[in-house]
Structure formats: C-alpha cells, structure tokens
Amino acid sequence: MTDIQSYKTIVLIPVYNSREHLKRLLPALFDTGLAIMILDDGSTDGLIEAEIHPAQFVRFPQNRGKGAVLKDGFEMARAAGFDFAVTLDADGQHPVTSVPAFLKSIKEPTDFVIGHRNWNMTNMPWSRIVSNTVTSWLLSRRTGLRIYDSQIGFRCYPLVNPELWSVPEGGFQFESAIFLKIRTCGLNLKWVDVPVIYDDEPSHMHHFRDTWKFIRFYLRSFWT
C-alpha cells in the first residue's frame, strides 16, 4: 500500500461550449491544489486561455467527441508523469467536494475509482435513469463486474496502463467501453457515493442516438 501523497493526480475536464459553466466550476477546483487540464473539443463560445488560468488549456480545432479528447488527455497526462486523472464534466453535475473521497479511495496505482449516484434521491429525468440502469446491467453481465453507474463521467482513472483507453469508441460510448478493459488491464474497480446535481441544463448527449450507438458497441464487443 502506498500513501496517496506519493501519487501525482491531475483533473481533466472535457468541454464543449461550456465557457460560463467553467467560470463557476474552476474556483472550487483551484482550491483543491490539483493540476487542471481543460480539453476544449472545438468550442465556438469564445473561451480563451486567460479565462481559465492557471489551468492548462488544450484546444482541439474540431469537435471529435468526449472520448476522443479524453484519450488525448490521458496520453498527455501520462507523458507528464501523472499517475491518476480525475475526470468530471464542466456542467457542474459532479461536485468538486467529492474529489477528496476519490483520492482517499486510492491505495494502489491500479485502483480505478468511479462515482456512484443514488437514483432514489435524484431529480434526473426518468429516461436517463432507465437508460443508465439498463446499460449498467448489460455491462455487469458482459464483464462479470458489479457496475452501478455506467454513464457517469466522474471518475479517477489510473494511468499506469494505456491499454485501458485503447478502445475504438470516441464519443460517450467511450466511458462504457472502458469497463471491458478493467480486468484485462489488472485494475481494481472501486465505487464512491456521490450526490446528484441536476438543474435541467441541456445535455450534449442525444439519448436515442447514443442508446443506439451503445447497442451497436455492446453487440460488437462479443466478436472483438
């Protein structure tokens, strides 16, 4: 067992036209003392580096999807010597106050910590709850792991093995595809309870389209 202080951790935030959200989110993140990298997925809202200083700002010229920019972010973080990357969304649905609980859960460099939302206490739309429940159940059956929340982006990824994020999926399906890599990469899956913050903001997810993409990914996983 190694003390968490010996691990280098960075916060990665994939953003797409989230300028105003970032202005509210970043002050609390700066208070954590962690390194922060903003991954701008081709935004058109005028976000500039000076607005998020001292966070590192990486701008991608084209919108490629959440998974694609996270893969690049993991590679950059690993090359910079970081051991773990905490990912959260810029829309404020992932409370910064829960970050310390993620870090306290880390005991080994192979620990993979994921947030677990309490659906009984949420005001999220019923369609989202059903979608997450079904995909989590299917992935649990597929992997043999107990997966409570397959769609949450609030996670702490171990960067010890780049094979973890070497999946073809590049959009929101990326976060589901990751579960198929956990055992082959020798990782320890851990869950941390987190509150749900939902304020009816529009989501970049398109539920019918993304559900269909998940079904295709899930069926394809049996032959790849």
C-alpha positions in Angstrom: 0.0 0.0 0.0 1.3 3.5 -0.9 0.3 6.8 0.6 -1.8 8.9 -1.8 0.6 11.8 -1.4 3.1 9.8 -3.4 0.8 9.8 -6.4 0.5 12.7 -8.9 -3.0 13.5 -9.8 -4.5 15.8 -12.5 -8.0 16.9 -13.2 -9.2 16.6 -16.8 -12.3 18.5 -17.9 -13.5 17.9 -21.5 -15.6 20.9 -22.6 -17.7 21.9 -25.5 -19.2 25.4 -25.4 -19.0 25.4 -21.6 -17.5 28.8 -21.0 -20.0 30.0 -18.4 -20.0 26.7 -16.6 -16.2 26.8 -16.3 -16.3 30.2 -14.7 -18.4 28.8 -11.8 -16.6 25.5 -11.6 -12.9 26.4 -11.6 -12.6 28.5 -8.4 -13.5 25.4 -6.3 -11.2 23.2 -8.3 -8.3 25.6 -7.8 -8.8 25.3 -4.1 -8.0 21.5 -4.3 -4.4 22.3 -5.2 -4.6 19.7 -8.0 -3.2 20.3 -11.5 -6.0 21.0 -14.0 -6.2 20.5 -17.8 -9.1 21.8 -19.8 -9.7 19.8 -23.0 -11.6 22.1 -25.4 -13.3 19.9 -28.0 -13.7 22.5 -30.8 -15.8 25.0 -28.8 -17.2 28.1 -30.6 -18.2 30.1 -27.5 -15.1 32.2 -27.4 -13.3 30.6 -24.5 -9.8 31.8 -24.2 -6.8 30.6 -22.1 -6.6 33.7 -19.9 -10.1 33.0 -18.5 -9.1 29.6 -17.1 -5.5 30.5 -15.9 -3.7 28.8 -14.2 -5.3 25.7 -15.6 -3.6 24.2 -18.6 -5.6 24.8 -21.8 -5.6 22.4 -24.7 -7.7 23.4 -27.7 -8.6 20.9 -30.4 -9.6 22.5 -33.7 -12.5 20.2 -34.5 -15.3 18.6 -32.4 -14.4 14.9 -32.1 -16.4 13.8 -29.1 -15.8 13.4 -25.4 -14.0 10.0 -25.6 -11.5 11.2 -28.3 -10.4 14.2 -26.3 -10.1 12.2 -23.1 -7.8 9.7 -24.8 -5.5 12.5 -25.8 -5.7 14.0 -22.3 -4.7 10.7 -20.7 -1.8 10.4 -23.0 -0.6 14.0 -22.2 -1.1 13.4 -18.5 0.8 10.2 -18.5 3.6 11.7 -20.5 3.8 14.5 -18.0 4.3 12.0 -15.2 0.9 11.9 -13.6 -0.3 8.6 -12.0 -4.1 9.4 -11.9 -6.5 11.6 -13.8 -9.8 12.7 -12.2 -12.4 13.4 -14.9 -15.5 15.5 -14.4 -17.9 17.3 -16.6 -18.0 21.1 -16.8 -21.7 21.4 -16.3 -21.5 21.3 -12.5 -23.3 18.0 -12.1 -20.2 16.5 -10.5 -19.5 18.1 -7.1 -15.9 19.2 -6.5 -16.4 18.5 -2.8 -16.4 14.7 -3.7 -12.9 14.8 -5.2 -11.1 14.2 -1.8 -13.2 11.0 -1.4 -11.9 9.7 -4.7 -8.3 10.4 -3.7 -8.8 8.7 -0.3 -10.0 5.6 -2.0 -6.8 5.2 -3.9 -4.5 2.6 -2.3 -2.7 1.2 -5.3 -1.6 2.5 -8.7 -4.1 0.1 -10.3 -7.2 1.4 -8.5 -9.9 2.7 -10.7 -12.4 4.8 -8.8 -15.9 5.7 -10.2 -18.7 7.8 -8.8 -22.0 6.1 -7.8 -25.1 8.2 -7.9 -28.1 7.5 -5.7 -31.0 7.2 -8.1 -33.6 7.2 -5.3 -32.6 10.8 -4.4 -32.4 12.3 -7.8 -34.5 14.7 -9.9 -33.0 13.5 -13.1 -35.4 12.6 -15.9 -36.8 9.1 -15.7 -35.5 8.3 -19.2 -31.9 8.9 -18.1 -32.3 6.7 -15.0 -33.8 3.9 -17.1 -31.1 4.2 -19.7 -28.3 4.1 -17.1 -29.9 1.2 -15.2 -30.2 -0.9 -18.4 -26.7 -0.2 -19.7 -25.2 -0.8 -16.3 -26.9 -4.2 -16.0 -25.8 -5.2 -19.5 -22.2 -4.3 -18.8 -22.3 -6.1 -15.5 -23.4 -9.2 -17.3 -20.8 -8.7 -20.0 -17.8 -8.1 -17.8 -18.7 -10.1 -14.6 -18.1 -6.9 -12.6 -20.7 -5.2 -10.4 -21.3 -2.0 -12.3 -23.6 0.5 -10.5 -23.3 3.6 -12.8 -22.0 3.0 -16.3 -22.7 6.5 -17.7 -21.2 8.8 -15.0 -18.2 10.8 -16.2 -17.0 11.5 -12.6 -14.1 9.1 -12.3 -10.4 8.7 -11.3 -8.5 6.8 -14.0 -5.3 5.1 -13.3 -2.7 6.0 -15.9 -0.4 3.0 -15.3 -1.6 1.1 -18.3 -2.5 2.9 -21.6 -4.3 -0.2 -22.8 -7.2 1.0 -20.6 -8.2 3.7 -23.0 -7.2 2.0 -26.2 -10.8 1.4 -27.4 -12.2 2.4 -30.7 -15.2 4.3 -29.3 -14.7 8.0 -29.2 -18.0 9.6 -28.1 -20.0 9.0 -25.0 -19.7 5.2 -25.6 -16.0 5.5 -24.6 -16.9 5.6 -20.9 -18.9 2.4 -21.4 -16.2 0.6 -23.4 -13.7 1.3 -20.7 -15.4 -1.3 -18.5 -14.4 -4.1 -20.9 -10.7 -3.3 -20.3 -10.7 -3.3 -16.5 -9.9 -7.0 -15.9 -7.5 -7.4 -18.8 -5.6 -4.4 -17.5 -5.5 -5.9 -14.0 -7.3 -2.9 -12.4 -9.2 -2.7 -9.1 -12.7 -1.3 -9.6 -13.9 0.9 -6.7 -17.0 3.0 -6.2 -17.6 6.2 -4.3 -21.0 7.5 -3.5 -21.6 11.0 -4.9 -24.6 13.3 -4.9 -26.6 14.1 -8.0 -26.7 17.7 -9.1 -29.2 18.2 -11.9 -30.5 21.6 -13.0 -32.3 20.8 -16.3 -29.4 22.2 -18.3 -29.4 20.8 -21.9 -27.1 17.8 -22.3 -24.7 17.1 -25.2 -26.0 13.5 -25.1 -28.6 12.5 -27.6 -30.4 9.7 -25.9 -31.9 7.8 -28.8 -28.8 8.2 -31.0 -26.4 7.4 -28.1 -28.5 4.5 -27.0 -28.4 3.0 -30.5 -24.6 3.5 -30.5 -24.4 1.7 -27.2 -26.4 -1.2 -28.6 -24.1 -1.5 -31.6 -21.0 -1.3 -29.4 -22.4 -3.9 -26.9 -23.2 -6.4 -29.6 -19.9 -5.8 -31.4 -18.0 -6.5 -28.1 -18.8 -10.2 -28.3 -16.9 -10.5 -31.6 -13.9 -8.2 -30.9 
